[in-house]
């Protein structure tokens, strides 16, 4: 099963906040032994709240399941020596520092590869390892802005809108994990390790594949359409008597069926709306013509009728309704894990073969330094060496042993 696919691999995770941790988490979801290495102050993501689960943010818990925790001061020469020792036995390193930082610490790709030539080294940064913006830092919202995504999802006449879910971070994490898996396959066939350059900027651009391809083709800036798709109509959300409903009735005879069900059959023969292309060109008029009919019934009533006619539709859900979604539970995508100190924690599960993968259970995100002794013991450090490293604050041990 997928949860065991990477069980023989060790991953060192030098990442923080969202994109890099997502990559390492996904590798852990597939069975890799992931060691999250944090500085004494911890991953920045631990402090990005509220809300909080114990001393750490819910955001941190959402990006760091299935990992072991090692707290290590890399600025201390002894801490660096520990990290390099661990790197010799690792299969993958994922890091999300600004370009050049890991090399200055003594843990760059060339430095690690000198003693572990098969290492798959994945660098996740805002703009990439080279180029005029490589020195710039960036987080999800900055890249949503700089990639054009915020302009794409704006409403007509309104301000730019940010997707509140950190989609660029998460997609970058998935992109990085895909790159790591591809490099591991190459290594397995004799190709050796290598350095992967993953940027949030590239991922944000790739996320807009169809929209940018359209712009490159015609040179026309995309209009601010709110919920509407620029290439078909109706393919957008309408307000009903209670709630909003998303409709995609642009293909085949679905436009005709939609008009019949809504009670406006005259629109079928209206020359302005006879094809999806014409409806796109006359979208404002089409929406004005349809809107009063949608408001005659609540979304739930329209859903029953549209689904019976095989018209693509869905309610515009809130997180409250999503939490009760029957398919969410059928797919085992709402996962609950019992934290030994803070009780049950819920988060979205692993999305591939989800029912099987999530049934196997997940490890909660590690406390800062929770597994430091365990990790160093497995790496061959003697108990007295570990005790000395703790005493000198090179590493931090479990909370209850400090």
N, C-alpha and C positions, 0 to 999 in steps of 0.2 A: 504494500500500500504506500501511498505517497508520503505518509507521515514517517516512514522508515527509509525513504529513498536516499537520504544523505547521511545516514547514521554513522558512517565511518569517517566523516569529515569534521575537522575542527576549524572554527571561525573565530577570529579575533575582531571584536567590534569596538572601534575607536570613534564612535559617532555620537551625535547629539540631536535633540529635538525631533525631526520627523522623517526626512527622506532616507538618510543613512540607517537609522534604527529600523525603518520599515524593511529595507533590504535584508538586514541581518535577522530580523524577526521571521521573515518568510523562509530564510534558510533554516532557521530553527524549527519552524512549522513542519519542514520536510525532513526533520530528524537530525540535522547537524548539531554538533555540540558547540554552542555559541557562548563565548566568553565576552561579556560586556565590560570593557575596561574604562573606568571613569576616574577623573581627577579627584582630589580630596573634597572639593566642593560639589562634586557630582555633575551629572548631565544637566545642562541648562533646562532641559525639558521638565525636570523634576519640579522646577519653580514656576512653571507657566500655568497658573490657576487663578481663580477657582474653576471648578470644584476640586476638592482634595480627597484623596483616599489615604488616610493616615497622614504622614508628613509630605507625601508626594502628590503631584497633580494627577487627575484622571487622564490627562493627555499623555503623561509619561507611561502610565500603565497600559494605555492603548497601543503604544508602539514597541513595547519591550517584553512581551511574553516569551516564554521558552528560551530564556537566557540564564546563564550563571553570572553572578556579579563579582567583579574584582575592582577594588578601589586602590589606585596606584599613582604615586607622584612621579610622573615622567620627567619632571624637571630636576629630580634628584638622580645623580649618576647611578645609584643602586636601583632606583626604580626603572631607569632605562635598561639596565642590565637584565632585570627580571623580564621586561617586555621583549627584549631581543632573544632571551632564552625561550620564551613562549613562542615567538615568531618562528624559531627554527623548526618547531614541530607542528606548525599550523598549515592548513591547506589554503585558507582564504583569509585575507585581511580586508575589512571594510572601514574606511575612514572618511570623515566629513569636515576636516579642517580646511582653512583657506589654503590654496596652493602654496607649497613651499614650507608650511609649518611642520609637517611630519619630517621632512628632510632636515630642518633645523634642529629638531628634537633628536635626530639620529635614527629615525624609523621610516624614512622614505623608501620608495620601491627599490631603488638601487642598493640601498644599505641592507634591506632585508633579503633581497635576492642574492646578495653576495654569499650568504650562508644557507639560503633556501631557494634554489633556482626554480623550483616548481611552484612557488607561491603564486596564487591568483590574487592580485592586489587591486582592489576597487576603490577609486577615489571619487567621492561625491561632493560637488561644490556648486556654487551658484551659477557660474558662467563657464566652467571648464578650466583645464590646467594651463591653457595657452590662449593668447589673443588679447586684445586691448582691454577687455573687461575682466580678465582672469583674476586680478587683484581685488575685485569688488566682492564684498559679502552680500548675501541676500537671503531672504526667507520667502515663504510661500506667497504672501501678498505682493511682495516686491516683484517677483517673477510673473505673477498673474498680471500685474500692471505692465511690465516692460515687454512682455511677449505679445501684448495686444489682446489677451483674453478678457480683461476687464472691459475693454471697449466693445467686444463682441457680445457680451451678455448685458449690456446696458438696456434700459427701457427708453422708448421714444421721448426725447426731450428731457430725460432725467440724467442724474449723475452716474458715473461709472459704478458698476456693481462688482463686488468681490464674491466669489463662491465661498461661503463661510466654512465649508469643509475644506481642509487643506489639500485640494486635489492635485496640485503640482507636486507637493511633497510626496504624497502617496504614490502617484504615478511614477515619479522619479525613483522611488524605492522599488517598485515593480520592474521598472526598466533596468535598474542596477542588478536586481536578482536574476533577471533574464540574461544579462550580460555575464554574470558570474557562472550561471549554469552552462552557457555556451562555451566559455573559456575552459570550464572543467571538462566538458566533452572533448574539446580540442586537446587538452592535456592527456586525457585518457587514451587518445589515439596517437600519443607520442609527440604532441606539439609543444609540450612544456607549459609553464605558467605565463604570466604576462600582466601588464598594467592596463586597467580599464579606466577610462575617463568618462564619468557620468555627470552631466550638468542639469540643474533644474531648468535652465534656459532651453536647452535642447528638448527636454521632456515637455515643457510647456508649449513649445512650437509643434512638436509631434502630436500633442493632444488636440491641436486644431487642424489636423490633416486636411479634412474636406474643405473647411472654410478658407484656409490659406491657398489650397489648390485652386479654388474658385477665384480668389482674388488674383493669383498669378496668371490665371487664364484670361480674365476680362479687365483687370485693373480697376475695378469698381469697389470702393470701400463698402464693407457690409453695413447695411442699415441696422439701427437699433430696433429690434423686433420683439423684445421681451421673451415670451415663451415660444414664439413662432419659428419654424424652420424656414430658411431663406429659399429653399429649392422646391418646396411643395406646399400645397394648401387645399383644404384646411389641415394643418398639422401644428396645432397650438392649443392653448388652454382657453376655456370659456367659463364665465361665471354663471352659475345656475341659481335657482331659488334658495339653495342651501349648499354652499361649497363650490369648488371649482372642479372642472373635469377637463382632462387632456384628450384631444381627439386627433386621430390620423385617418382621415377619410378622403385621401387624394387619389387613391389608386383604383383602377377598374371601375366597377359600378358603385363603389362605396359612397361617392358623392350623391348619387341619385337616392340611395337607400337612406343616407343621412337626412336629406331634404324631406323624404316621405315620412320618416319617423318624427321629425321635428314639426311637421305640419305645414311646410312651405314648399310644396311641389312645384310652384311656379318658377322657383329659382333654378330648377333643373334645366329649363329651356332658355334661361337668361344668357344672352350671348357673352356677357362679361365673365361668366363663370363656367363656360362649357368645357374647359380643360383645366388641368392643374396649372399649366403655364399661365393661362389667362387669370386664374384665381390668384396666383402669386402677384401678377401685375396689378390686379385690382383688389388687393388684400383688404385695404381699408374699407372699401365698399362692401366686400363680402362679409367682413366682421360686423359691420353695421346692420347688414340684412339678417344675419343669423342670430345676433346677440339677444334680441327680444324673445325669440323662441326658446332658447336655452333657459331663460329665467322663468319659464312656466312651470318647471318641475325641479325638485332637488336632484343633486348629482346621483344619489343612489338609485332613483327611479330611472334616470336616463341610462345609467350603466346596465341595468337589466335589459332594456330594450336594445341598446347598441350591441351588447355582447351577443344577444340572440340573433342579430343580423350580421355577426362577424365583422363589426366595425371596430377597429382598433381604438381602445379607450382605456383610461384609468383615472381614478380620483387623484387630485393633487394632494398627496398625503402629507401629514405632519409627522414628526418623530413619534408623537403619541399614538397615532394610528399605525405607523410602521411597526411599533413595538408589539402590536397585536396582530400583525399581518400573518395570515395562515401559511403563506409560502416561506416567510422568514423562518418559521418554526419547522416546517416540513424539510427545509434545506439545512436545518441545524446551524443557522447563521447567527443566532443569538446565543452566545456561549456564556455560561456562568461558571466561575471558578471560585472556590473557597480559599480566601487568603487566611493564613494561620493567625494573623493578628487583627485584621480589619474586616473579616466576614466576606460575604459574597461580592464578587466583582463581575460585572457584565461587560462584554465587548463583542464586536463582530468577529466571526470566526474565519478560518482559512477557507477561501472561496472555491478551491478546486476539489471536486469529489467531496463536497462539504459535509454531507451526512456522515460519511465514513471517516473523514479526516478529523472532524471535530468531536466525534464520539470517543476518540482515543484520549481526550482530555488534554489540557494545556497547563504549563507551569506559569504561575503569576510572575510579573516583573520582579526582578530581584531588588532587595533592599541594598542600599549603598554598602558595598564591601561584604555582602552576605556570604559569598562563597570563596573569599580570598584564601583562607587556609586550605580548603578543599582543592582549589585549583593549583596552588603551589605545591601541595603534597603530591598531587598526580603528576606534576612536572618534575618531581625528583628533589625538591627542596626538603631539607631535614627540619624536624620540628624546632630545633634551636635556632636555625636560620630564619624561619618564619616568625618566631617570637621576637627575634632581634629586629626584623624589618617592621614589625608592628610597633615595637618600643621606639624605634627611630622615626616613626610616622611615615615610612616609605609606602607601606600598605595600611589599609584600615580593615580590621576584622569585623566579625559579626557584631551587630549593635549590642547584644547582651554580654559581649566579652570585652567591651571597651571601658 
